[in-house]
Amino acid sequence: MSPAIPTDPETSAAQTAPGSVLRVVLANGLVWGVICSLGAAGDYRDGARLGHAANFLRVWGAWLNAHVPLFVLSVALMLVLPRIQDRCLGGRAIASLYGALALLYFPLHMIYTAVPGWLARGDGQSLIGYVLQRDNFTWFLEFAWFSGTYAVVMAIHIWRLGQQRAAELQAAREANLALELALERQRLHGMRQQLEPHFIFNALNSISALVRSNEQPVALEGIASLSTLLRYALKASAQDAVCLGEEIAFCHDYLDLQQMRYGTRLQLTFDDPGPAIERVECPPLLLQPLIENALRHDLDRHTGPTQLTLQFHLDSTRLKIRVWNSLAQRGPANAGLGLGLAHARERLALMYGSRAVLATHETPSSFEVRVELPISISE
């Protein structure tokens, strides 16, 4: 019946703009017009049954006139309550406002409704005396109309205020979620940006090792391979997700470069994933840090061979990746921050939450990384 309840001074001012006031007046006029029409129809029907001839328009006009004070009350409350809602929210404030209206407004209501009867009598009795002499049922009935009007308007106000507050709370939650999402995306972007120089640094280290070993032709081949790797790394790092087939092809190229460096010491078992697995989406540059972890923390620390195995399995809901490498008797640990697995785990958590898993298992002779992702198929 009324416009939205405002919660700030600017909206409160808009509430009392001419257009808003007109809408409140029209809405209340429509409601009271329907109530009076129904009441007049009932009185007219009852009169017809009793054989009292009456004009419906006259009966309807009497109903409209009698309910003018209630119309004024409902309009006034709907215009004023939004402006004083901060002072009229508790039960005590609602009761106090009701008491003040009962003492100040209801007597005016009774005087107004008594005027037609007082004028019809024309016996010289004062208007106040005539009002005070009205029967108890009339007082009760008019007070019930007054109280009911106040209760309904206040209920509408409280309901609309609750809806407004709920909408504001929902908007605040959505804004917070949007901010958190933006921050998480920024963190993910920052982590991807860290992967690029880290990968480039390690690939260049491999080529540097080839140069130092006086294998210039192999080193030149490695530089050519590096350009292919860099193109994919730069492209993939700008995306949120890539096809696993692209990641696997990238890892094949990366391992080819590493095999130029390590030769037969790097013994590979690389499962053919199949077309279904290749279409599954995954975070870009996910596998390379896992492979690099095996090379850096095992093969670089001894002179013997290392077995490296990559396996893929797809069921109805999840993709499972296994990266396994043998462990030999190793020398001192390599210098470095060791962030490969930590970054991979954090990226998975940012993208998939608890739906993704990265778990490790180490024995004296092997190290294993298992990754599980929810399935998302690229078209």
Salt bridges, closest charged atoms under 4 A:
ASP46 OD1 - ARG45 NE 3.95
ASP123 OD2 - ARG121 NH2 2.56
GLU142 OE1 - HIS109 NE2 2.73
GLU184 OE2 - ARG187 NH1 3.30
ASP240 OD1 - ARG192 NH1 3.48
GLU292 OE2 - HIS198 NE2 3.15
ASP298 OD2 - HIS302 NE2 3.20
ASP315 OD2 - LYS320 NZ 3.92
GLU346 OE2 - ARG187 NH2 2.11
GLU362 OE2 - ARG330 NH2 3.85
GLU368 OE2 - ARG322 NE 2.54
GLU368 OE2 - ARG370 NE 2.91
GLU372 OE1 - ARG318 NE 3.02
